[in-house]
Amino acid sequence: MGQQAVIDSLYCWPVKGFSGQPLEDMSLRAHRPFEHDRLWAIERAGPLFDPDNPRHIPKGKFFQLVNTPRLARLKSRYDADTTTFTLLEDGQEVASGRLNTAEGRAAIEDFLSHWLGELAPQHPRVVGVDEHHFFDVPQPFVSLINIETLKSLEPHAGVPLAAQKERFRANIYITGLDPWAEMEWEGRTLLLNGEPAFIARERIGRCVATEVNPETGERDTVIPRMLLTTFGHKDCGLYLEPVADITLKPGDVLSVA
């Protein structure tokens, strides 16, 4: 069956570009992503997103760390039951609003417009609609990162990547696998506790968002360039497609069929 990995932690990222939510468990439907993952985004150039005709839009049209690293200085909370999105800076609440209401969206938009200043090319616009996810790729994938791979990159990156794993904004973080061994999973069926659960569809090419320190909002390393010069590619992590209705939790075992 090959080497096994253990799920270390699970994360959902409800608003694209903002901090993630650690999860105790996650129920998944076949061929669907984490339920609330990247369910909302904030346009920095537009308007482009049409809720009556939702489609994939390139990530650069939204506020995110690749174009606005200062966002990492804000921490966020999201209540899925009420769609309440709360922003905090230095531990203090600075804005909050229900994203399914015009008033709540305006509260977030107005705060970001003031807080970002000239970093905002136009007034921010919160967008979202049920069942549409603002992923970097058009497919509704789940993302996976091997923490052992991050540890192996630390001497080259010069920063503690495993302790700052949120740089990679994955849904599933695993341990117990040799560094880079997850790349051998590409194209194969993955078992969850012995039962078919995912197909590992493709490697994740990393962008400069990974260079942003998730605590300071400063760029303090050059991940894509380091990967390219050291390993000849910019890949780190895998996109997975769920192929069964499953429930994940830390401690579960992933292996290759």
C-alpha positions in Angstrom: 0.0 0.0 0.0 3.0 2.3 0.3 3.9 4.9 2.8 1.1 6.4 4.9 0.4 9.9 6.0 -1.5 11.2 8.9 -3.8 14.3 8.7 -2.2 16.9 11.0 -4.7 19.7 10.5 -7.6 21.0 8.4 -8.2 24.6 7.3 -10.9 26.5 5.4 -10.3 29.9 3.9 -13.8 31.5 3.7 -12.8 34.8 2.2 -10.1 34.7 -0.5 -6.9 36.4 0.5 -7.7 36.5 4.3 -6.7 34.2 7.1 -8.0 30.7 7.5 -10.1 28.9 10.0 -8.7 25.7 11.6 -11.3 22.9 11.6 -12.0 20.0 14.0 -13.4 18.0 11.0 -14.9 18.5 7.6 -17.6 16.6 5.7 -17.1 16.5 1.9 -19.3 15.6 -1.0 -17.8 13.8 -4.0 -16.4 16.2 -6.6 -16.9 19.2 -4.3 -14.5 21.3 -2.3 -14.6 22.2 1.4 -18.1 23.7 1.9 -17.2 27.3 2.8 -13.7 27.4 1.2 -13.1 30.7 -0.8 -16.8 31.2 -0.9 -16.3 35.0 -0.9 -13.8 37.3 -2.5 -13.2 41.1 -2.6 -12.7 42.6 -6.0 -9.9 45.1 -6.5 -10.6 45.7 -10.1 -14.1 45.5 -11.7 -16.9 45.0 -11.3 -16.3 41.7 -13.0 -18.2 39.0 -11.0 -21.8 38.5 -11.9 -23.7 36.5 -9.3 -26.3 35.6 -11.9 -23.7 34.1 -14.1 -20.8 33.0 -11.9 -17.6 32.0 -13.6 -13.9 31.6 -12.9 -12.1 35.0 -12.7 -8.2 35.3 -12.6 -7.0 35.7 -9.0 -5.3 39.0 -9.7 -8.7 40.7 -9.9 -9.2 40.1 -6.2 -7.5 41.4 -3.1 -5.1 38.7 -1.9 -1.5 38.3 -0.7 0.0 38.0 -4.1 -1.0 41.7 -4.8 -1.7 43.0 -1.3 0.6 41.4 1.3 -0.5 43.9 3.9 -3.7 41.8 4.3 -1.7 39.3 6.4 -1.7 41.8 9.2 -5.4 41.3 9.5 -6.8 38.2 11.1 -10.3 37.1 10.4 -13.2 35.1 11.7 -16.2 33.8 9.7 -19.5 32.5 11.1 -20.9 30.3 8.4 -24.4 30.2 10.0 -24.8 34.0 9.8 -22.1 34.8 7.1 -20.6 37.3 9.7 -17.0 38.2 8.7 -15.0 39.9 11.4 -11.6 41.5 10.9 -9.0 42.0 13.7 -5.8 43.9 13.8 -3.4 43.4 16.7 -6.1 41.4 18.4 -8.7 44.1 18.3 -11.9 44.0 16.2 -11.7 46.7 13.4 -14.7 45.7 11.2 -17.5 43.2 11.0 -20.5 42.5 8.8 -22.8 39.9 7.4 -21.7 39.2 3.9 -25.1 38.2 2.7 -26.4 41.7 3.4 -25.7 44.9 1.5 -25.1 46.7 4.9 -22.6 44.1 6.1 -20.7 44.0 2.8 -20.5 47.8 2.9 -19.0 47.7 6.4 -16.2 45.5 5.2 -15.7 47.4 2.0 -15.5 50.8 3.7 -13.1 49.7 6.3 -10.7 48.1 3.7 -10.9 51.2 1.5 -9.7 53.4 4.4 -7.3 50.8 5.8 -5.6 50.1 2.4 -5.6 53.7 1.2 -3.6 54.0 -2.0 -3.1 50.2 -2.1 -6.7 49.9 -3.2 -6.9 50.8 -6.9 -10.7 51.3 -6.5 -13.3 50.9 -3.8 -13.3 47.2 -2.7 -16.4 45.1 -3.6 -17.4 42.0 -1.7 -18.7 39.3 -4.0 -20.1 35.8 -3.6 -22.9 33.4 -4.4 -23.9 30.0 -3.1 -22.0 27.1 -4.5 -19.4 29.3 -6.3 -15.8 29.1 -5.0 -13.1 31.6 -5.9 -10.2 29.2 -6.5 -7.0 30.0 -8.3 -8.0 27.2 -10.7 -11.4 26.5 -12.3 -11.8 23.1 -10.8 -13.4 22.5 -7.3 -10.3 20.9 -5.8 -9.0 20.4 -2.2 -5.4 21.3 -1.6 -2.9 19.3 0.4 0.6 20.1 1.8 3.1 17.8 3.4 4.6 19.4 6.5 7.7 17.3 6.1 8.3 18.8 2.7 8.1 22.3 4.3 10.6 21.3 6.9 13.0 20.2 4.1 12.7 23.5 2.4 13.6 25.6 5.5 17.4 25.6 5.0 16.8 27.0 1.4 14.1 29.4 2.3 15.7 30.8 5.5 12.3 31.0 7.4 10.4 28.4 9.5 8.0 27.2 6.9 6.5 24.4 9.0 5.6 26.8 11.8 4.2 29.2 9.2 2.4 26.6 7.2 -0.5 29.0 6.6 1.7 30.6 3.9 0.6 27.8 1.7 -3.2 28.2 2.4 -3.9 24.4 2.1 -7.0 22.6 3.2 -5.2 19.5 4.4 -1.8 19.3 6.1 -0.2 15.9 6.5 2.7 14.5 8.4 4.4 11.1 8.6 5.4 11.1 4.9 8.9 11.5 3.6 9.6 15.0 2.1 8.4 15.2 -1.5 6.9 11.7 -1.4 3.4 13.2 -1.9 4.5 14.2 -5.4 4.5 10.5 -6.3 0.8 10.4 -5.5 -0.1 12.5 -8.6 -2.7 10.8 -10.8 -3.4 8.1 -8.2 -6.3 7.2 -5.9 -5.9 8.1 -2.3 -7.4 6.1 0.5 -8.8 7.6 3.7 -8.6 5.1 6.5 -8.4 2.4 3.9 -11.4 3.5 1.7 -11.2 5.4 -1.6 -11.5 9.1 -1.0 -9.5 11.3 -3.5 -7.8 11.3 -6.8 -4.5 13.4 -6.7 -5.1 15.5 -9.8 -2.1 17.8 -10.2 0.7 19.5 -8.5 0.3 23.1 -7.1 2.5 25.7 -8.7 3.4 28.3 -6.1 3.2 32.0 -6.5 4.7 34.9 -4.6 1.8 34.8 -2.0 3.9 32.2 -0.2 6.6 34.8 0.3 4.4 36.8 2.7 5.0 36.2 6.4 1.5 35.4 7.8 2.1 37.4 10.9 3.8 40.6 9.7 2.5 41.0 6.2 6.0 41.5 4.9 7.7 39.5 2.1 10.7 37.8 3.9 11.6 35.0 1.5 11.5 34.0 -2.2 9.7 30.7 -2.3 8.9 30.3 -6.1 12.4 31.4 -7.1 14.0 29.2 -4.5 12.0 26.2 -5.7 12.9 26.9 -9.3 16.6 27.3 -8.7 16.9 24.4 -6.2 14.5 21.9 -7.6 13.8 23.0 -11.2 10.1 23.6 -10.7 7.8 25.8 -8.6 5.6 23.0 -7.3 4.7 22.3 -3.7 1.6 20.5 -2.7 -1.2 18.7 -4.5 -4.7 19.4 -5.7 -7.1 16.6 -4.8 -10.6 15.7 -6.1 -12.9 14.0 -3.6 -14.4 10.9 -5.2 -16.7 9.9 -2.3 -18.8 11.4 0.4 -16.4 11.5 3.4 -15.6 13.1 6.7 -12.0 14.1 7.5 -10.5 14.8 10.9 -6.9 15.2 12.2 -5.5 11.8 12.9 -7.0 10.1 9.9 -4.7 8.1 7.6 -4.1 8.8 3.9 -2.4 6.3 1.7 -2.1 5.3 -1.9 -4.5 2.6 -3.4 
